[in-house]
């Protein structure tokens, strides 16, 4: 399935989350986590970093969608990797300055901070400890410049963990529709990798996992920016196997739903 190779797009990914209070979420992701607000379009806020045009996070205000805060939904957590532990320490400093609760920190192979955004979407911010070894929160905080306010252009969306009620169907979709490769595998968790992106599946019995994304707040879309060859390859492959999808008349965007009801977008890369 070489036509489905997403290596060119792996660092140009976006996740879209339906939210109730977009302004509150913007403040958290901009002022505390360090994303830049790239632009706003009607109900949509697009978050990225200052140095490039990549769109890391969409926040779409959907006041009519059911909240179900604190319950198990499609998104278990997502991970962004930052350049180094110094940058992670600046994020940690901003969290402390805002008196924002941290769920967990860890300093084993890598350093990470686990935090729930204001609407309960769990975010992991992670950094390698290649040069600086950190063993506890105090050491991490001591590395902060206390001046940095934004994430750097080295930031990448590294992992998305999904709750699914039918792992075998999602596995088939990721492998045979999109060309992801199965990695670690056990009875409850399945891990897939495509270049730098990892998708991790968790078996769940929650009824909310199967509700249509438009009806509940939380994860709605996983979006890739791809080359014309990749877009064409995905279209041909999905048509060949009889998988339903949408592609616009200009052939600039293709969308397909996975068994969990998440919408996957493949958008033509603009080389201008």
C-alpha positions in Angstrom: 0.0 0.0 0.0 2.8 2.4 -0.9 0.3 4.8 -2.4 -0.9 5.5 1.1 2.4 6.5 2.6 1.8 9.6 4.7 5.5 10.4 5.5 5.3 13.7 3.7 2.3 14.7 5.8 3.1 13.2 9.2 4.2 16.5 10.7 1.3 18.4 9.1 -1.6 17.1 11.1 -4.5 18.6 12.9 -7.0 17.3 15.4 -10.4 19.1 15.6 -12.2 19.2 18.9 -15.8 20.3 19.4 -16.0 22.6 22.4 -18.6 24.4 24.4 -16.7 27.6 25.4 -14.2 28.4 22.6 -13.0 31.6 24.3 -12.1 29.8 27.5 -10.3 27.0 25.5 -8.4 29.6 23.4 -7.1 31.2 26.6 -5.9 27.9 28.0 -4.2 26.7 24.8 -2.7 30.1 24.0 -1.7 31.6 27.3 -0.9 28.4 29.3 0.1 25.7 26.8 1.7 28.2 24.4 0.0 27.7 21.1 -0.5 30.8 18.8 -4.0 31.7 17.7 -3.5 31.6 13.9 -7.0 32.8 12.9 -10.7 32.5 13.7 -13.4 31.6 11.2 -16.9 31.8 12.4 -17.1 29.2 15.1 -13.6 27.8 14.5 -10.4 28.8 16.2 -7.2 27.5 14.5 -4.1 27.0 16.8 -0.5 26.6 15.7 2.9 28.1 16.4 4.3 31.4 15.5 7.1 30.3 13.1 5.1 28.3 10.6 1.7 27.9 9.0 0.9 24.4 10.3 -2.5 23.9 12.0 -2.1 21.8 15.1 -5.4 22.2 16.8 -8.9 23.3 15.7 -11.4 24.4 18.4 -14.9 24.4 17.0 -17.6 25.9 19.2 -20.7 23.6 19.2 -23.0 24.9 22.0 -25.7 22.4 21.0 -23.5 19.3 21.4 -24.0 17.3 24.6 -21.2 17.9 27.1 -20.7 14.6 28.9 -17.7 16.1 30.8 -15.8 13.6 32.9 -17.1 10.6 30.9 -15.3 8.3 28.5 -15.6 9.6 25.0 -13.7 9.0 21.7 -10.5 10.8 22.7 -8.6 9.2 25.5 -5.6 11.6 25.2 -3.3 13.2 22.7 0.4 13.9 22.9 2.5 16.8 21.6 6.2 16.6 21.7 8.3 19.7 22.4 11.9 20.4 21.4 13.6 19.7 24.8 13.1 19.6 28.6 13.8 23.4 28.8 10.8 24.1 26.6 8.8 21.6 28.7 9.9 23.4 31.8 8.5 26.7 30.4 5.1 25.0 29.8 5.2 23.7 33.4 6.1 27.2 34.7 3.1 28.7 32.8 0.8 26.0 34.3 2.1 26.8 37.8 1.7 30.6 37.2 -1.9 30.0 36.2 -2.5 27.7 39.2 -3.7 25.2 36.7 -4.0 21.6 38.0 -1.5 19.1 36.6 -2.8 15.5 36.5 0.6 13.8 36.5 4.3 14.3 35.8 6.9 11.6 35.0 10.7 11.5 34.5 11.6 8.0 33.3 12.8 7.6 29.7 11.2 10.9 28.8 9.8 13.8 30.8 6.1 14.5 30.4 3.3 16.6 31.8 -0.3 15.3 31.8 -3.1 17.9 32.0 -6.8 18.1 31.3 -7.9 21.1 29.3 -10.9 23.2 30.6 -13.4 20.8 28.9 -11.7 17.6 30.0 -9.7 16.6 26.9 -6.5 15.0 28.2 -3.2 16.4 26.8 0.3 15.0 27.3 3.3 17.3 26.7 6.5 15.3 26.3 10.2 15.9 25.8 13.3 13.8 25.4 16.0 14.0 28.1 19.0 13.5 25.8 21.2 16.3 27.3 19.4 17.4 30.5 18.3 14.7 33.0 15.4 15.7 35.2 14.2 13.6 38.1 11.4 15.6 39.7 9.1 18.6 39.4 11.5 20.9 41.2 14.3 20.2 38.8 12.0 20.7 35.8 10.8 24.0 37.1 14.3 25.2 37.8 15.1 24.9 34.1 12.5 27.4 33.1 13.6 30.8 31.7 10.3 32.2 33.1 10.2 34.3 29.9 9.1 32.0 27.1 5.4 32.3 26.3 5.0 30.2 23.1 5.7 26.8 21.8 8.5 26.5 19.2 8.2 25.3 15.6 9.8 22.0 16.7 6.5 21.1 18.3 4.9 18.0 16.7 1.6 16.1 17.2 3.0 12.7 18.1 0.3 10.4 19.4 -3.5 10.2 19.5 -5.2 7.6 21.8 -8.7 6.6 20.9 -11.4 4.8 22.9 -13.2 2.3 20.6 -15.9 -0.3 21.2 -14.9 -2.5 18.3 -11.1 -2.6 18.0 -11.1 -5.2 15.3 -13.1 -2.8 13.0 -10.8 0.1 13.7 -7.8 -2.0 13.1 -9.1 -3.1 9.7 -9.8 0.6 8.9 -6.3 1.8 9.9 -4.5 -1.1 8.2 -6.5 -1.8 5.1 -8.0 1.6 4.4 -5.2 4.0 5.4 -2.1 1.9 5.5 -1.1 2.3 9.1 1.2 -0.5 10.5 0.3 -2.5 13.6 2.9 -2.2 16.3 2.4 -3.2 20.0 -0.6 -5.5 20.4 -2.3 -7.0 23.4 -5.8 -7.8 24.5 -6.9 -4.2 25.3 -4.5 -1.9 23.4 -3.4 -1.7 19.8 -0.7 0.7 18.6 -0.3 1.8 15.0 2.5 3.9 13.5 2.7 5.9 10.2 6.0 7.8 10.2 6.0 10.1 13.3 2.3 9.7 14.1 1.1 6.9 16.4 -2.5 5.9 16.9 -3.3 3.9 20.0 -6.6 2.1 20.4 -8.2 1.3 23.8 -11.1 -1.1 24.1 -14.1 0.7 25.8 -17.6 -0.3 26.7 -18.8 3.4 26.9 -21.9 4.1 24.9 -20.6 7.6 24.3 -17.7 6.3 22.2 -20.2 5.3 19.4 -22.3 8.6 19.4 -21.9 10.6 16.3 -19.2 13.3 16.7 -21.6 16.1 15.9 -23.7 15.2 18.9 -21.1 15.3 21.6 -18.3 17.6 22.6 -14.8 16.2 22.0 -12.7 14.8 19.2 -14.3 15.3 15.8 -11.7 15.3 13.0 -8.1 14.0 12.4 -6.7 16.0 9.5 -3.6 15.4 7.2 -2.1 17.7 4.7 -0.9 15.5 1.8 0.6 15.7 -1.7 -1.5 15.2 -4.8 0.0 11.8 -5.3 -1.0 10.7 -1.8 -4.5 12.2 -2.2 -5.0 10.4 -5.5 -3.6 7.1 -4.1 -6.1 7.2 -1.2 -9.0 8.0 -3.5 -8.1 5.1 -5.8 -7.6 2.6 -3.0 -10.8 3.5 -1.2 -12.7 3.2 -4.4 -11.1 -0.1 -5.2 -12.1 -1.7 -1.9 -15.6 -0.1 -1.9 -15.1 2.2 1.1 -17.4 5.2 1.0 -15.7 8.7 1.0 -16.2 12.2 -0.1 -14.0 14.2 -2.4 -14.7 17.7 -3.7 -14.9 18.6 -7.4 -11.5 20.3 -7.3 -10.0 17.2 -5.7 -8.4 19.2 -2.9 -10.0 17.4 0.0 -11.0 13.8 0.7 -12.9 12.8 3.9 -13.8 9.4 5.2 -15.3 8.2 8.4 -13.8 5.4 10.5 -15.9 2.8 12.4 -15.8 5.0 15.6 -17.4 7.9 13.7 -14.3 10.1 13.6 -13.8 12.0 10.3 -10.4 11.7 8.7 -9.5 14.5 6.3 -6.8 14.5 3.6 -6.2 18.0 2.3 -4.1 18.9 -0.7 -0.8 20.5 0.2 -0.5 24.1 -1.0 3.0 24.6 -2.4 2.5 28.3 -3.2 
